[in-house]
Amino acid sequence: MVPDNGDEEHAVIAHFRLAAGGFGDADQRERVYEAEEVMAAAVEEVGVGEVDGNEFGGGEVVLYAYGPDADALFKVMEPTLRSLPFRLAHVILRRGDIESRVDL
């Protein structure tokens, strides 16, 4: 077995259903942008990766973050993700080829 060389990319991919269809309303988008800024600062401060943006459409928003350890990244992001009021919501933790789902 080859030891983990630390080069495997991990990801935290958060999915939120928006109350309004399409791209959500202006207030929803603003809350997502504010949450992204908070998470980006926290992730950078702790040094566990980077928040890499969002995609709005189809009545949902998806937030992306990447780093060497999905669990450490999610631990930093989780309080802010859980504070967003949009539901249904879940997070995919991708550890290389392995994914797990956390419902928010």
C-alpha positions as a Markdown table, in Angstrom:
| # | Residue | x | y | z |
|---|---|---|---|---|
| 1 | Met | 0.0 | 0.0 | 0.0 |
| 2 | Val | 1.3 | 3.4 | -1.0 |
| 3 | Pro | 1.2 | 6.0 | 1.9 |
| 4 | Asp | -0.9 | 9.1 | 1.4 |
| 5 | Asn | 1.3 | 11.8 | -0.1 |
| 6 | Gly | -1.0 | 14.6 | 0.8 |
| 7 | Asp | -1.6 | 15.6 | -2.9 |
| 8 | Glu | -5.1 | 14.2 | -3.0 |
| 9 | Glu | -7.6 | 17.1 | -3.3 |
| 10 | His | -10.5 | 17.2 | -0.9 |
| 11 | Ala | -13.7 | 19.3 | -1.3 |
| 12 | Val | -16.6 | 20.6 | 0.7 |
| 13 | Ile | -19.6 | 21.2 | -1.6 |
| 14 | Ala | -22.6 | 22.7 | 0.1 |
| 15 | His | -26.1 | 22.6 | -1.6 |
| 16 | Phe | -28.9 | 25.0 | -0.5 |
| 17 | Arg | -32.4 | 25.1 | -1.9 |
| 18 | Leu | -33.5 | 28.7 | -2.3 |
| 19 | Ala | -37.1 | 29.8 | -1.6 |
| 20 | Ala | -37.3 | 31.7 | -4.9 |
| 21 | Gly | -36.8 | 29.8 | -8.1 |
| 22 | Gly | -34.0 | 30.4 | -10.5 |
| 23 | Phe | -31.2 | 32.4 | -8.9 |
| 24 | Gly | -33.1 | 33.2 | -5.7 |
| 25 | Asp | -34.0 | 36.7 | -4.6 |
| 26 | Ala | -31.6 | 39.6 | -3.9 |
| 27 | Asp | -31.7 | 39.1 | -0.1 |
| 28 | Gln | -30.9 | 35.4 | -0.5 |
| 29 | Arg | -27.9 | 36.1 | -2.7 |
| 30 | Glu | -26.6 | 38.7 | -0.4 |
| 31 | Arg | -26.8 | 36.3 | 2.6 |
| 32 | Val | -24.9 | 33.7 | 0.6 |
| 33 | Tyr | -22.2 | 36.3 | -0.4 |
| 34 | Glu | -21.8 | 37.4 | 3.2 |
| 35 | Ala | -21.5 | 33.8 | 4.4 |
| 36 | Glu | -18.9 | 33.1 | 1.8 |
| 37 | Glu | -16.8 | 36.1 | 3.0 |
| 38 | Val | -17.0 | 34.9 | 6.6 |
| 39 | Met | -16.0 | 31.3 | 5.6 |
| 40 | Ala | -13.2 | 32.4 | 3.3 |
| 41 | Ala | -11.7 | 34.5 | 6.1 |
| 42 | Ala | -12.0 | 31.7 | 8.6 |
| 43 | Val | -10.6 | 29.0 | 6.3 |
| 44 | Glu | -7.7 | 31.2 | 5.3 |
| 45 | Glu | -6.9 | 32.1 | 9.0 |
| 46 | Val | -6.8 | 28.4 | 10.0 |
| 47 | Gly | -5.0 | 27.5 | 6.8 |
| 48 | Val | -7.1 | 24.5 | 5.8 |
| 49 | Gly | -7.9 | 25.4 | 2.2 |
| 50 | Glu | -9.9 | 27.9 | 0.2 |
| 51 | Val | -13.5 | 28.8 | -0.4 |
| 52 | Asp | -13.7 | 28.8 | -4.2 |
| 53 | Gly | -17.0 | 30.4 | -5.1 |
| 54 | Asn | -20.6 | 29.5 | -5.8 |
| 55 | Glu | -23.1 | 28.7 | -8.5 |
| 56 | Phe | -26.7 | 30.0 | -8.5 |
| 57 | Gly | -29.4 | 28.5 | -10.7 |
| 58 | Gly | -32.3 | 26.1 | -10.8 |
| 59 | Gly | -33.6 | 27.3 | -7.5 |
| 60 | Glu | -30.5 | 26.4 | -5.6 |
| 61 | Val | -27.0 | 27.7 | -4.7 |
| 62 | Val | -23.9 | 25.5 | -4.5 |
| 63 | Leu | -20.8 | 26.6 | -2.5 |
| 64 | Tyr | -17.4 | 25.1 | -3.2 |
| 65 | Ala | -14.3 | 24.9 | -1.0 |
| 66 | Tyr | -11.1 | 22.9 | -1.5 |
| 67 | Gly | -8.2 | 21.8 | 0.7 |
| 68 | Pro | -6.1 | 18.8 | 1.8 |
| 69 | Asp | -8.5 | 17.6 | 4.4 |
| 70 | Ala | -12.3 | 17.8 | 3.8 |
| 71 | Asp | -13.1 | 17.1 | 7.5 |
| 72 | Ala | -10.9 | 20.0 | 8.8 |
| 73 | Leu | -12.3 | 22.3 | 6.1 |
| 74 | Phe | -15.9 | 21.4 | 7.0 |
| 75 | Lys | -15.2 | 21.9 | 10.7 |
| 76 | Val | -14.3 | 25.5 | 10.0 |
| 77 | Met | -17.2 | 26.1 | 7.6 |
| 78 | Glu | -19.9 | 24.2 | 9.4 |
| 79 | Pro | -21.1 | 26.9 | 11.9 |
| 80 | Thr | -21.6 | 29.4 | 9.0 |
| 81 | Leu | -23.2 | 26.8 | 6.7 |
| 82 | Arg | -25.7 | 25.8 | 9.4 |
| 83 | Ser | -26.5 | 29.5 | 10.1 |
| 84 | Leu | -27.9 | 30.0 | 6.5 |
| 85 | Pro | -31.7 | 29.7 | 6.7 |
| 86 | Phe | -32.2 | 27.9 | 3.4 |
| 87 | Arg | -33.5 | 24.3 | 3.5 |
| 88 | Leu | -33.4 | 21.6 | 2.1 |
| 89 | Ala | -29.6 | 21.7 | 2.5 |
| 90 | His | -26.8 | 19.2 | 2.5 |
| 91 | Val | -23.0 | 19.1 | 2.2 |
| 92 | Ile | -20.9 | 16.6 | 0.2 |
| 93 | Leu | -17.5 | 15.9 | 1.7 |
| 94 | Arg | -15.2 | 14.6 | -1.0 |
| 95 | Arg | -12.1 | 12.9 | 0.1 |
| 96 | Gly | -10.4 | 11.9 | -3.2 |
| 97 | Asp | -12.6 | 9.3 | -4.7 |
| 98 | Ile | -14.8 | 8.9 | -1.6 |
| 99 | Glu | -17.8 | 11.0 | -0.9 |
| 100 | Ser | -20.1 | 11.3 | 2.1 |
| 101 | Arg | -23.2 | 13.4 | 2.7 |
| 102 | Val | -24.1 | 15.6 | 5.7 |
| 103 | Asp | -27.6 | 16.9 | 6.0 |
| 104 | Leu | -27.8 | 20.4 | 7.5 |
